[in-house]
Amino acid sequence: MKKISQIPFVKKLWAFLREKKILKKHQQVADFWNPIIKDYEKGKIEKYSFKAKKELPDNKIIWQYWGQGFDADKLPEVVKICLESVNKYRNDYIIVRLSDDNVSDYLDLPDFVLNKKENGSAFNRTFFSDLLRIALLKTYGGVWLDATVLLTGNLREYFTEQDYFVYQRDSNEHHKSHWESSYAYYWGWNPDFKVRMLNSIFFSKKESVMISTLLDLMLYYWKTQNEIIDYFFFQILYDQLINGMLINEKCPVISDTIPHIIQTKLNGECNYITYEEAIKQSNIHKLTYKNIDIEMFKKIMKEKMHIDAN
């Protein structure tokens, strides 16, 4: 006998109720941001600019951050593999890897940011890195790659030619139901779904309008709030900006499903595409270091992706 949760009608009802809850939360976060954005348009919110503390080539920097430091003995194996792939395919970029100990060598962040990060508040390393990436990109330009981003080729010049670039939700995606069933809190194509961009991979020229605006508003949040309203509050801010004040600043849309394919296949899904096809489609892949069979991953890299991870 099937469990009640496996009955098709019950599954559809549960998915409907879950989506309704998610959309309600997204709207609450949007309603939080909208008056702040209006105040920003009116010049009521402070604008920030940081002085570059290092002389680096404009826009040709790969930024990476691992708060605890890059001691190889302490890094998760997936992170080590990803870092080595960036070393291999950095081309003419320089790589700057930051930890909590050396961020101040590149930027002087406001005291209210450092205090909240260091005092064990809700503003942990995950949310600090959301802020750090846009502060670095505004000041220096370049590309932010999470430490769990795997490269299987050089970075495309097309991305660096844009004022900024992030992967976004593509309305023409052919496998929407597949992605929605894999993680409904991130994937959605309902018009009211507001988490529609991946900020793990972020290209930008320095002083870009989008990056500058995101930085000012994120710093306002850090200065005035004591809790994180939602895990995806950054992504929802971006969605409100590109559908409002910065509607003319939206970058070209390339589906954010693409850099997630390899990891989703490792999770046992995405059977509509092979590993070989996935790495032909993209050379940038967002992975996770959590709950991964590293030996199986290395085997797949060698046999299916033709990459030696040793």
ZATITOR-649587 format. One line per field, with one value per residue (C-alpha): residue number from 1; residue in three letters; chain; x, y, z. Coordinates in nm, 4 decimals, decimal comma. Example, Ala and Ser with C-alpha at 12.3 -4.5 7.8 and 13.67 -1.06 7.14 Angstrom:
REM residues 2
num = [1 | 2]
residuo = [ALA | SER]
cadena = [A | A]
xx = [1,2300 | 1,3670]
yy = [-0,4500 | -0,1060]
zz = [0,7800 | 0,7140]
//
This chain:
REM residues 310
num = [1 | 2 | 3 | 4 | 5 | 6 | 7 | 8 | 9 | 10 | 11 | 12 | 13 | 14 | 15 | 16 | 17 | 18 | 19 | 20 | 21 | 22 | 23 | 24 | 25 | 26 | 27 | 28 | 29 | 30 | 31 | 32 | 33 | 34 | 35 | 36 | 37 | 38 | 39 | 40 | 41 | 42 | 43 | 44 | 45 | 46 | 47 | 48 | 49 | 50 | 51 | 52 | 53 | 54 | 55 | 56 | 57 | 58 | 59 | 60 | 61 | 62 | 63 | 64 | 65 | 66 | 67 | 68 | 69 | 70 | 71 | 72 | 73 | 74 | 75 | 76 | 77 | 78 | 79 | 80 | 81 | 82 | 83 | 84 | 85 | 86 | 87 | 88 | 89 | 90 | 91 | 92 | 93 | 94 | 95 | 96 | 97 | 98 | 99 | 100 | 101 | 102 | 103 | 104 | 105 | 106 | 107 | 108 | 109 | 110 | 111 | 112 | 113 | 114 | 115 | 116 | 117 | 118 | 119 | 120 | 121 | 122 | 123 | 124 | 125 | 126 | 127 | 128 | 129 | 130 | 131 | 132 | 133 | 134 | 135 | 136 | 137 | 138 | 139 | 140 | 141 | 142 | 143 | 144 | 145 | 146 | 147 | 148 | 149 | 150 | 151 | 152 | 153 | 154 | 155 | 156 | 157 | 158 | 159 | 160 | 161 | 162 | 163 | 164 | 165 | 166 | 167 | 168 | 169 | 170 | 171 | 172 | 173 | 174 | 175 | 176 | 177 | 178 | 179 | 180 | 181 | 182 | 183 | 184 | 185 | 186 | 187 | 188 | 189 | 190 | 191 | 192 | 193 | 194 | 195 | 196 | 197 | 198 | 199 | 200 | 201 | 202 | 203 | 204 | 205 | 206 | 207 | 208 | 209 | 210 | 211 | 212 | 213 | 214 | 215 | 216 | 217 | 218 | 219 | 220 | 221 | 222 | 223 | 224 | 225 | 226 | 227 | 228 | 229 | 230 | 231 | 232 | 233 | 234 | 235 | 236 | 237 | 238 | 239 | 240 | 241 | 242 | 243 | 244 | 245 | 246 | 247 | 248 | 249 | 250 | 251 | 252 | 253 | 254 | 255 | 256 | 257 | 258 | 259 | 260 | 261 | 262 | 263 | 264 | 265 | 266 | 267 | 268 | 269 | 270 | 271 | 272 | 273 | 274 | 275 | 276 | 277 | 278 | 279 | 280 | 281 | 282 | 283 | 284 | 285 | 286 | 287 | 288 | 289 | 290 | 291 | 292 | 293 | 294 | 295 | 296 | 297 | 298 | 299 | 300 | 301 | 302 | 303 | 304 | 305 | 306 | 307 | 308 | 309 | 310]
residuo = [MET | LYS | LYS | ILE | SER | GLN | ILE | PRO | PHE | VAL | LYS | LYS | LEU | TRP | ALA | PHE | LEU | ARG | GLU | LYS | LYS | ILE | LEU | LYS | LYS | HIS | GLN | GLN | VAL | ALA | ASP | PHE | TRP | ASN | PRO | ILE | ILE | LYS | ASP | TYR | GLU | LYS | GLY | LYS | ILE | GLU | LYS | TYR | SER | PHE | LYS | ALA | LYS | LYS | GLU | LEU | PRO | ASP | ASN | LYS | ILE | ILE | TRP | GLN | TYR | TRP | GLY | GLN | GLY | PHE | ASP | ALA | ASP | LYS | LEU | PRO | GLU | VAL | VAL | LYS | ILE | CYS | LEU | GLU | SER | VAL | ASN | LYS | TYR | ARG | ASN | ASP | TYR | ILE | ILE | VAL | ARG | LEU | SER | ASP | ASP | ASN | VAL | SER | ASP | TYR | LEU | ASP | LEU | PRO | ASP | PHE | VAL | LEU | ASN | LYS | LYS | GLU | ASN | GLY | SER | ALA | PHE | ASN | ARG | THR | PHE | PHE | SER | ASP | LEU | LEU | ARG | ILE | ALA | LEU | LEU | LYS | THR | TYR | GLY | GLY | VAL | TRP | LEU | ASP | ALA | THR | VAL | LEU | LEU | THR | GLY | ASN | LEU | ARG | GLU | TYR | PHE | THR | GLU | GLN | ASP | TYR | PHE | VAL | TYR | GLN | ARG | ASP | SER | ASN | GLU | HIS | HIS | LYS | SER | HIS | TRP | GLU | SER | SER | TYR | ALA | TYR | TYR | TRP | GLY | TRP | ASN | PRO | ASP | PHE | LYS | VAL | ARG | MET | LEU | ASN | SER | ILE | PHE | PHE | SER | LYS | LYS | GLU | SER | VAL | MET | ILE | SER | THR | LEU | LEU | ASP | LEU | MET | LEU | TYR | TYR | TRP | LYS | THR | GLN | ASN | GLU | ILE | ILE | ASP | TYR | PHE | PHE | PHE | GLN | ILE | LEU | TYR | ASP | GLN | LEU | ILE | ASN | GLY | MET | LEU | ILE | ASN | GLU | LYS | CYS | PRO | VAL | ILE | SER | ASP | THR | ILE | PRO | HIS | ILE | ILE | GLN | THR | LYS | LEU | ASN | GLY | GLU | CYS | ASN | TYR | ILE | THR | TYR | GLU | GLU | ALA | ILE | LYS | GLN | SER | ASN | ILE | HIS | LYS | LEU | THR | TYR | LYS | ASN | ILE | ASP | ILE | GLU | MET | PHE | LYS | LYS | ILE | MET | LYS | GLU | LYS | MET | HIS | ILE | ASP | ALA | ASN]
cadena = [A | A | A | A | A | A | A | A | A | A | A | A | A | A | A | A | A | A | A | A | A | A | A | A | A | A | A | A | A | A | A | A | A | A | A | A | A | A | A | A | A | A | A | A | A | A | A | A | A | A | A | A | A | A | A | A | A | A | A | A | A | A | A | A | A | A | A | A | A | A | A | A | A | A | A | A | A | A | A | A | A | A | A | A | A | A | A | A | A | A | A | A | A | A | A | A | A | A | A | A | A | A | A | A | A | A | A | A | A | A | A | A | A | A | A | A | A | A | A | A | A | A | A | A | A | A | A | A | A | A | A | A | A | A | A | A | A | A | A | A | A | A | A | A | A | A | A | A | A | A | A | A | A | A | A | A | A | A | A | A | A | A | A | A | A | A | A | A | A | A | A | A | A | A | A | A | A | A | A | A | A | A | A | A | A | A | A | A | A | A | A | A | A | A | A | A | A | A | A | A | A | A | A | A | A | A | A | A | A | A | A | A | A | A | A | A | A | A | A | A | A | A | A | A | A | A | A | A | A | A | A | A | A | A | A | A | A | A | A | A | A | A | A | A | A | A | A | A | A | A | A | A | A | A | A | A | A | A | A | A | A | A | A | A | A | A | A | A | A | A | A | A | A | A | A | A | A | A | A | A | A | A | A | A | A | A | A | A | A | A | A | A | A | A | A | A | A | A | A | A | A | A | A | A | A | A | A | A | A | A]
xx = [0,0000 | 0,1272 | 0,1991 | -0,0524 | 0,2233 | 0,2893 | -0,0679 | -0,0608 | -0,3451 | -0,1899 | 0,1509 | -0,0021 | -0,1949 | 0,1149 | 0,3188 | 0,0459 | 0,0345 | 0,4135 | 0,4338 | 0,1643 | 0,3673 | 0,6876 | 0,5214 | 0,3731 | 0,7187 | 0,8696 | 0,6078 | 0,6761 | 1,0460 | 0,9637 | 0,7311 | 1,0171 | 1,2557 | 1,0230 | 0,9958 | 1,3720 | 1,4307 | 1,1983 | 1,3901 | 1,7116 | 1,5724 | 1,4885 | 1,8433 | 1,7449 | 1,9835 | 2,3598 | 2,5786 | 2,9098 | 3,2429 | 3,5476 | 3,9047 | 4,1001 | 4,3857 | 4,5695 | 4,6773 | 4,5142 | 4,4225 | 4,0714 | 3,8105 | 4,0651 | 4,0466 | 3,8888 | 3,7688 | 3,7146 | 3,6418 | 3,6608 | 3,6246 | 3,8335 | 4,1263 | 4,2677 | 4,4801 | 4,4600 | 4,4515 | 4,1286 | 3,9424 | 3,6639 | 3,7820 | 3,5283 | 3,6549 | 4,0134 | 3,9084 | 3,7200 | 4,0092 | 4,2503 | 4,0146 | 4,0176 | 4,3971 | 4,4000 | 4,1542 | 4,2223 | 4,3762 | 4,4862 | 4,3015 | 4,4781 | 4,3248 | 4,2685 | 4,1579 | 4,0270 | 3,9684 | 3,8484 | 4,2125 | 4,2942 | 3,9740 | 4,0992 | 4,4049 | 4,1719 | 3,8788 | 3,7963 | 3,4397 | 3,2255 | 3,2493 | 2,8793 | 2,9446 | 3,2442 | 3,0730 | 2,7658 | 2,9723 | 3,2022 | 2,9410 | 2,7740 | 2,4606 | 2,2412 | 2,4830 | 2,7078 | 2,9750 | 2,7173 | 2,5511 | 2,8821 | 3,0045 | 2,6930 | 2,8008 | 3,1725 | 3,1374 | 2,9552 | 3,1892 | 3,4907 | 3,3302 | 3,2284 | 3,5763 | 3,7937 | 3,5708 | 3,6297 | 3,4439 | 3,3327 | 3,3382 | 3,2180 | 3,4815 | 3,2533 | 3,2516 | 3,4166 | 3,5652 | 3,6018 | 3,7258 | 3,8293 | 3,5843 | 3,3877 | 3,4763 | 3,1058 | 3,0454 | 3,3256 | 3,2004 | 2,8787 | 2,8503 | 2,7704 | 2,6475 | 2,4707 | 2,2867 | 1,9106 | 1,5818 | 1,4920 | 1,1213 | 1,1994 | 1,3364 | 1,2094 | 1,2370 | 1,0645 | 0,8790 | 1,1991 | 1,3824 | 1,0880 | 1,0638 | 1,4379 | 1,4317 | 1,1123 | 1,2541 | 1,5036 | 1,3441 | 1,0189 | 0,8654 | 0,5456 | 0,5292 | 0,5235 | 0,8326 | 1,1090 | 1,4235 | 1,5492 | 1,9250 | 2,2404 | 2,4918 | 2,7572 | 2,9014 | 2,9117 | 3,0905 | 3,1082 | 3,2982 | 3,3932 | 3,1444 | 2,8643 | 2,5249 | 2,3710 | 2,6580 | 2,6749 | 2,3020 | 2,3077 | 2,5990 | 2,4347 | 2,1107 | 2,2802 | 2,4892 | 2,1731 | 2,0283 | 2,3340 | 2,3298 | 1,9608 | 1,8529 | 1,9359 | 1,7906 | 1,7957 | 1,4453 | 1,4920 | 1,7797 | 1,7275 | 1,6802 | 1,9681 | 1,8136 | 1,4737 | 1,6307 | 1,7856 | 1,4486 | 1,2795 | 1,5507 | 1,5437 | 1,1651 | 1,1573 | 1,4187 | 1,6897 | 1,4698 | 1,7083 | 2,0109 | 1,9127 | 2,1935 | 2,1382 | 1,9430 | 2,1223 | 1,9479 | 2,0681 | 1,9781 | 2,2906 | 2,5596 | 2,3528 | 2,3302 | 2,6443 | 2,5549 | 2,1946 | 2,3137 | 2,5380 | 2,2214 | 2,0685 | 1,8558 | 1,8832 | 1,8602 | 1,7647 | 2,1292 | 2,4607 | 2,7704 | 2,9465 | 2,6656 | 2,6597 | 3,0266 | 2,9907 | 2,7031 | 2,8916 | 3,2379 | 3,1146 | 2,9475 | 2,8123 | 2,8707 | 2,8276 | 3,0699 | 2,7890 | 2,6672 | 2,8744 | 3,0415 | 3,3836 | 3,5150 | 3,2081 | 3,2484 | 3,6113 | 3,5116 | 3,2424 | 3,4845 | 3,7332 | 3,4961 | 3,2112 | 3,3696 | 3,7226 | 3,8801 | 4,1523 | 4,0757 | 4,3804]
yy = [0,0000 | 0,3450 | 0,5961 | 0,8803 | 1,1240 | 0,9163 | 0,9313 | 1,1609 | 1,3843 | 1,4269 | 1,5038 | 1,7703 | 1,9222 | 1,9301 | 2,0898 | 2,3504 | 2,4402 | 2,4533 | 2,6866 | 2,9090 | 2,9384 | 3,0147 | 3,2821 | 3,4454 | 3,4658 | 3,6072 | 3,8803 | 3,9640 | 4,0101 | 4,2160 | 4,4332 | 4,4890 | 4,5980 | 4,8141 | 5,1192 | 5,1033 | 5,1077 | 5,4080 | 5,5925 | 5,5098 | 5,6569 | 5,9741 | 6,0012 | 5,9235 | 5,6300 | 5,6606 | 5,5651 | 5,3944 | 5,3850 | 5,1899 | 5,2749 | 4,9968 | 4,8985 | 4,6938 | 4,7752 | 4,5059 | 4,4858 | 4,6171 | 4,3444 | 4,0619 | 3,9186 | 3,5971 | 3,6489 | 3,3547 | 3,3363 | 3,0647 | 3,2207 | 2,9639 | 2,9975 | 2,7874 | 2,5427 | 2,2351 | 1,9981 | 2,1558 | 2,2108 | 1,9758 | 1,7581 | 1,9069 | 2,2561 | 2,1479 | 2,0010 | 2,3185 | 2,5457 | 2,3413 | 2,3700 | 2,7487 | 2,7431 | 2,5431 | 2,7569 | 3,1038 | 3,2054 | 3,5718 | 3,6346 | 3,6698 | 3,4786 | 3,6425 | 3,4065 | 3,5652 | 3,4425 | 3,6237 | 3,7077 | 3,8998 | 4,0688 | 4,3908 | 4,3815 | 4,4625 | 4,6554 | 4,8562 | 4,7513 | 4,9593 | 4,8766 | 4,7873 | 4,5050 | 4,3650 | 4,3931 | 4,2005 | 3,9342 | 3,8829 | 3,8958 | 3,5667 | 3,7269 | 3,5987 | 3,7686 | 3,4664 | 3,3903 | 3,2949 | 3,6347 | 3,8113 | 3,6587 | 3,7932 | 4,1397 | 4,0849 | 3,9820 | 4,2971 | 4,5212 | 4,3671 | 4,3762 | 4,7392 | 4,8392 | 4,6238 | 4,4502 | 4,0921 | 3,7690 | 3,6135 | 3,2343 | 3,0503 | 2,8108 | 2,5277 | 2,6342 | 2,3852 | 2,5092 | 2,2747 | 2,5430 | 2,9068 | 3,1807 | 3,3088 | 3,6559 | 3,7132 | 3,7355 | 3,9832 | 4,2066 | 4,2774 | 4,5543 | 4,2660 | 3,9107 | 3,6529 | 3,3372 | 3,3904 | 3,2063 | 3,1458 | 3,1401 | 2,9123 | 2,6310 | 2,2956 | 2,0988 | 2,3271 | 2,0568 | 1,8573 | 2,1496 | 2,2549 | 1,9042 | 1,8983 | 2,2017 | 2,4062 | 2,6831 | 2,7882 | 2,6744 | 2,8229 | 2,9742 | 3,1139 | 3,4872 | 3,5665 | 3,3558 | 3,6058 | 3,3977 | 3,4044 | 3,4482 | 3,2660 | 3,4853 | 3,2143 | 3,3183 | 3,6962 | 3,8924 | 4,2702 | 4,5712 | 4,7967 | 5,0693 | 4,9007 | 5,0568 | 4,7276 | 4,6326 | 4,9815 | 4,9806 | 4,6307 | 4,7265 | 5,0417 | 4,8598 | 4,5586 | 4,7842 | 4,9666 | 4,6291 | 4,5373 | 4,8752 | 4,8812 | 4,5188 | 4,2589 | 3,9495 | 3,7915 | 3,8209 | 3,5263 | 3,3111 | 3,4474 | 3,8132 | 3,9156 | 3,7380 | 3,8932 | 4,2395 | 4,1805 | 4,0717 | 4,3869 | 4,6051 | 4,4528 | 4,4716 | 4,8278 | 5,0960 | 4,9206 | 4,7596 | 4,8826 | 4,7293 | 4,3652 | 4,1544 | 3,8922 | 3,5917 | 3,2580 | 2,9879 | 2,9295 | 2,5632 | 2,5233 | 2,5606 | 2,3346 | 2,0356 | 1,8499 | 1,8709 | 1,7731 | 1,4706 | 1,3776 | 1,3864 | 1,1242 | 1,3579 | 1,5410 | 1,2207 | 1,4189 | 1,5149 | 1,3302 | 1,4510 | 1,4878 | 1,7054 | 1,9117 | 2,0095 | 2,0908 | 2,3205 | 2,5040 | 2,5181 | 2,6668 | 2,4361 | 2,5098 | 2,2203 | 2,1623 | 2,0075 | 1,8692 | 1,5095 | 1,4097 | 1,0742 | 1,2066 | 0,8794 | 0,8428 | 1,2056 | 1,1477 | 0,8358 | 1,0253 | 1,3077 | 1,0615 | 0,8294 | 1,0611 | 1,4060 | 1,2948 | 1,4981 | 1,3627 | 1,4856 | 1,3264]
zz = [0,0000 | -0,0911 | 0,1779 | 0,1758 | 0,0754 | -0,2398 | -0,3708 | -0,6782 | -0,5612 | -0,2178 | -0,3713 | -0,5947 | -0,3053 | -0,0863 | -0,3673 | -0,4199 | -0,0505 | -0,0314 | -0,3304 | -0,1817 | 0,1386 | -0,0544 | -0,2680 | 0,0404 | 0,1982 | -0,1203 | -0,1266 | 0,2375 | 0,1593 | -0,1504 | 0,0581 | 0,3000 | 0,0242 | -0,1853 | 0,0450 | 0,1029 | -0,2725 | -0,3037 | -0,0328 | -0,2154 | -0,5372 | -0,3446 | -0,2110 | 0,1471 | 0,1879 | 0,2132 | -0,0816 | -0,0138 | -0,1907 | -0,0794 | -0,1621 | -0,3293 | -0,0986 | -0,3615 | -0,7137 | -0,9256 | -1,2957 | -1,3564 | -1,4055 | -1,4451 | -1,0946 | -0,9705 | -0,6135 | -0,3794 | -0,0079 | 0,2547 | 0,5958 | 0,7834 | 0,5444 | 0,2622 | 0,4609 | 0,2366 | 0,5340 | 0,6574 | 0,3306 | 0,2165 | -0,0715 | -0,3131 | -0,2369 | -0,3062 | -0,6416 | -0,7311 | -0,6344 | -0,8433 | -1,1416 | -1,1045 | -1,0917 | -1,4144 | -1,6092 | -1,4760 | -1,8110 | -1,7820 | -1,4535 | -1,1230 | -0,8331 | -0,4959 | -0,2198 | 0,0946 | 0,4477 | 0,7565 | 0,8267 | 0,5095 | 0,3886 | 0,5485 | 0,3207 | 0,0310 | 0,1802 | 0,4896 | 0,5592 | 0,7982 | 1,1670 | 1,1823 | 0,9350 | 1,1208 | 1,4585 | 1,3463 | 1,1756 | 1,4734 | 1,7486 | 1,6624 | 1,5234 | 1,2405 | 1,0016 | 0,9568 | 0,6960 | 0,4339 | 0,4462 | 0,4938 | 0,1681 | -0,0088 | 0,0976 | 0,0442 | -0,3199 | -0,4253 | -0,2243 | -0,3984 | -0,7422 | -0,7089 | -0,5932 | -0,8183 | -1,0733 | -1,1804 | -1,1162 | -0,7913 | -0,7821 | -0,4741 | -0,3447 | -0,4605 | -0,8264 | -1,0619 | -1,3887 | -1,6852 | -1,9246 | -1,9437 | -1,8453 | -2,1430 | -2,2680 | -2,3309 | -1,9567 | -1,8995 | -2,1812 | -1,9894 | -1,7317 | -1,4990 | -1,5403 | -1,3253 | -1,4254 | -1,4048 | -1,4402 | -1,8044 | -1,8870 | -2,1843 | -1,9667 | -2,0997 | -1,7737 | -1,5245 | -1,3328 | -1,2917 | -1,1328 | -0,9173 | -0,7744 | -0,6972 | -0,4642 | -0,4583 | -0,2382 | -0,5057 | -0,8303 | -0,9534 | -1,2643 | -1,1169 | -1,2082 | -0,8347 | -0,7583 | -0,6784 | -0,6291 | -0,9873 | -0,9870 | -0,8822 | -0,7011 | -0,6597 | -0,9981 | -1,0424 | -1,3154 | -1,2944 | -1,4124 | -1,1251 | -1,0340 | -1,2316 | -1,1619 | -1,0509 | -0,8213 | -0,6702 | -0,5954 | -0,4494 | -0,2262 | -0,0920 | -0,0135 | 0,1400 | 0,3619 | 0,4655 | 0,5628 | 0,7688 | 0,9389 | 1,0309 | 1,0793 | 1,3411 | 1,1760 | 0,8318 | 0,6920 | 0,4551 | 0,3315 | -0,0207 | 0,0718 | -0,1592 | -0,4584 | -0,3911 | -0,3701 | -0,7126 | -0,8519 | -0,7237 | -0,8765 | -1,2250 | -1,2307 | -1,1009 | -1,0523 | -1,2566 | -1,5208 | -1,7907 | -1,6167 | -1,6494 | -1,7916 | -2,0651 | -1,9398 | -1,9409 | -1,7410 | -1,3873 | -1,4327 | -1,6489 | -1,3780 | -1,1483 | -1,3828 | -1,2689 | -0,8994 | -0,9675 | -1,1632 | -0,8714 | -0,6610 | -0,8919 | -1,1022 | -1,4379 | -1,6424 | -1,9530 | -2,0121 | -1,9871 | -1,8049 | -2,1388 | -2,2743 | -1,9545 | -1,9735 | -2,3438 | -2,2564 | -1,9822 | -1,8272 | -1,4964 | -1,2439 | -0,8952 | -0,6577 | -0,2854 | -0,0370 | 0,1776 | 0,1648 | -0,1359 | -0,1976 | -0,2913 | -0,4353 | -0,6547 | -0,7615 | -0,8605 | -1,0521 | -1,2423 | -1,3152 | -1,4629 | -1,6492 | -1,7502 | -1,7587 | -1,8567 | -1,5771 | -1,3505 | -0,9963 | -0,8342]
//
